[in-house]
């Protein structure tokens, strides 16, 4: 078994959580490599480097059995880009508060590695969407959104489903979210929470001026065509954590991509548990008298 350890380190921090994970990987006799950028930061800690040379990688290839992404949900989004069209499963390990993607904690690393070795886990298949702008394809795990640029005025967003006119939104923008992304930007704009394995997408307007505009859940086999009218010549397109500019003459076509991301889930750290913990479901929030 070979694991790709992916993380984004801050050289100003002690990064003790990474040292603990590396120590646990060694004790479990598991082969691993770390992304080369993080290794350059780790080299400053001679004690962990001198103990045993750490192998590094620049790209994640098919020789890896798992990707262990340590950080937060943003770190998992970055690792998904490196995995691309491969089916390598991702284990999300959060160094702080529990997230919806990185729903295990670094304190649980020994139990996680034991479960991996014993195959005591499930695979959650996550939908990825693609957006095509000017012939260039972009992939997103969470969402693709359009929004205004260089203006305080609202933009007009004409939306079609399978070439059939749906609505014209007059808003700050529009989010097209996957089920995975439904707990992110879409949720903060009033969108619904959707279970990760659902075969749906969500259209969530951002601060709409027309009050009858509401989030809409659609089947994920629909093709979404978006065109923009604005007082400015360009608008923003956000693809997960990346932002590009596009001309108002450029349409964007969004649909489900062929590949998926395989997320590793454990019984004690499932999406449902994260949902209950984050939203405090099932807990009595009434103060005691």
SVG drawing of the C-alpha trace seen along z (x, -y; Angstrom):
<svg xmlns="http://www.w3.org/2000/svg" viewBox="-42 -50 62 56">
<polyline fill="none" stroke="black" stroke-width="0.4" points="0.0,0.0 1.3,-3.4 -0.1,-6.7 0.2,-10.2 0.4,-12.7 -0.9,-16.1 -1.0,-19.2 -0.4,-23.0 2.0,-24.1 2.7,-27.5 6.4,-27.9 5.6,-30.2 3.8,-27.4 5.4,-24.4 3.3,-22.0 3.3,-19.5 0.2,-17.8 2.2,-16.7 5.0,-15.3 2.5,-13.2 0.9,-11.9 4.3,-11.0 5.2,-9.2 2.0,-7.2 2.5,-6.2 6.0,-4.9 4.7,-3.0 2.0,-1.4 4.7,-0.4 2.9,-2.2 4.8,-3.5 4.1,-7.2 5.3,-10.2 4.7,-13.9 4.1,-16.7 7.5,-18.3 6.4,-21.9 5.5,-20.7 8.7,-18.7 10.8,-21.9 9.1,-23.4 9.5,-20.2 13.3,-20.1 13.7,-22.9 12.9,-20.4 16.1,-18.3 14.9,-15.8 12.2,-14.4 14.2,-14.5 17.3,-12.9 15.3,-10.0 14.5,-8.6 14.5,-10.3 11.0,-11.2 10.2,-10.5 8.4,-13.2 6.2,-13.5 5.3,-16.3 2.3,-14.7 -0.1,-12.0 -0.1,-9.0 -1.7,-5.6 1.0,-4.0 -0.7,-5.6 -3.5,-3.6 -4.8,-6.5 -4.4,-10.3 -4.3,-11.5 -5.2,-15.2 -4.4,-17.1 -5.7,-20.6 -9.3,-21.6 -11.9,-21.3 -9.8,-23.7 -6.9,-21.2 -9.2,-18.4 -10.3,-20.6 -6.6,-21.1 -5.9,-17.4 -8.9,-16.6 -7.3,-18.7 -4.1,-16.6 -6.0,-13.4 -7.8,-14.5 -9.5,-11.6 -8.0,-8.9 -10.1,-7.0 -7.6,-7.2 -9.6,-7.5 -9.1,-10.6 -9.0,-10.5 -9.8,-13.9 -8.0,-14.7 -8.7,-18.0 -6.1,-19.6 -8.7,-21.7 -12.4,-21.9 -14.3,-19.2 -15.3,-20.0 -17.8,-18.5 -15.1,-17.0 -12.2,-16.7 -14.5,-15.0 -11.8,-13.1 -9.4,-14.7 -5.6,-14.3 -6.0,-13.0 -7.7,-9.9 -4.8,-9.1 -3.9,-5.8 -7.4,-4.5 -7.8,-5.7 -4.7,-3.9 -5.8,-0.7 -9.2,-0.9 -7.5,-1.5 -5.3,1.6 -8.3,3.7 -10.5,2.2 -13.0,0.9 -14.3,-2.0 -16.8,-3.0 -16.3,-4.9 -18.6,-7.9 -18.7,-8.9 -18.8,-12.6 -20.1,-14.3 -17.7,-16.6 -19.1,-19.2 -17.4,-20.8 -17.8,-24.3 -16.8,-25.1 -16.0,-28.7 -14.5,-29.7 -13.7,-26.1 -11.8,-25.6 -13.0,-23.0 -12.8,-23.6 -13.7,-21.0 -15.2,-21.7 -16.0,-19.5 -18.0,-22.1 -19.5,-24.7 -19.1,-26.9 -20.5,-30.4 -20.9,-33.6 -20.8,-37.0 -20.4,-40.7 -17.0,-42.3 -15.9,-45.9 -19.5,-47.1 -21.9,-47.6 -24.8,-47.1 -26.6,-43.8 -26.1,-41.6 -28.6,-39.8 -28.2,-36.1 -30.1,-34.2 -30.3,-30.5 -31.4,-27.6 -31.7,-23.9 -31.1,-21.6 -31.6,-24.7 -35.0,-25.3 -35.3,-28.8 -35.6,-28.6 -35.2,-32.1 -33.5,-35.4 -31.9,-36.2 -31.2,-39.8 -28.7,-39.3 -25.1,-39.6 -24.5,-36.2 -25.6,-32.5 -24.1,-29.4 -24.3,-26.0 -23.5,-23.5 -22.9,-19.8 -24.2,-17.9 -20.8,-18.1 -20.8,-21.9 -24.3,-22.3 -22.8,-22.8 -20.5,-25.6 -21.1,-28.8 -24.6,-27.7 -25.7,-27.1 -24.5,-30.5 -26.7,-32.0 -29.8,-30.1 -29.4,-26.9 -30.5,-23.5 -28.2,-20.8 -28.1,-17.7 -26.7,-14.3 -23.4,-13.7 -24.5,-10.7 -27.7,-12.5 -28.0,-12.7 -28.8,-16.4 -27.4,-19.9 -28.5,-23.2 -29.0,-26.6 -28.7,-29.2 -29.0,-32.9 -26.7,-35.3 -28.6,-38.2 -31.4,-38.3 -33.4,-41.5 -36.4,-39.6 -37.8,-38.2 -39.5,-35.2 -36.1,-33.8 -35.4,-30.8 -32.8,-28.0 -33.7,-25.2 -32.7,-21.5 -32.4,-19.9 -31.4,-16.4 -27.6,-16.2 -28.1,-15.1 -29.2,-18.6 -27.0,-20.9 -27.0,-24.4 -26.4,-27.3 -25.6,-30.7 -25.3,-34.0 -24.6,-37.4 -25.7,-41.0 -23.8,-43.7 -22.8,-47.3 -19.3,-46.1 -17.5,-44.2 -16.5,-41.2 -17.8,-39.1 -16.2,-36.6 -16.5,-32.9 -15.5,-31.0 -14.5,-27.3 -14.1,-26.1 -11.2,-28.2 -10.1,-29.6 -11.5,-32.7 -11.3,-33.7 -12.6,-36.6 -14.8,-36.2 -16.3,-38.6 -20.1,-39.2 -20.2,-37.8 -18.9,-34.5 -21.5,-31.8 -20.7,-29.1 -22.0,-25.6 -22.1,-23.5 -22.8,-19.8 -21.8,-16.7 -18.3,-15.5 -17.5,-11.9 -15.1,-11.5 -16.0,-11.4 -14.0,-11.9 -13.9,-8.9 -14.0,-10.0 -13.2,-7.6 -15.7,-7.6 -15.6,-5.8 -18.6,-4.8 -17.7,-7.1 -16.8,-10.1 -19.5,-10.0 -21.1,-13.0 -24.2,-12.5 -22.2,-12.8 -20.4,-15.9 -23.8,-17.4 -25.1,-16.8 -22.0,-18.1 -21.7,-21.3 -25.4,-22.2 -25.9,-20.9 -28.8,-18.7 -30.3,-16.5 -28.8,-18.6 -30.8,-20.5 -29.7,-24.1 -32.1,-25.4 -30.2,-26.9 -30.8,-25.3 -32.7,-27.3"/>
</svg>
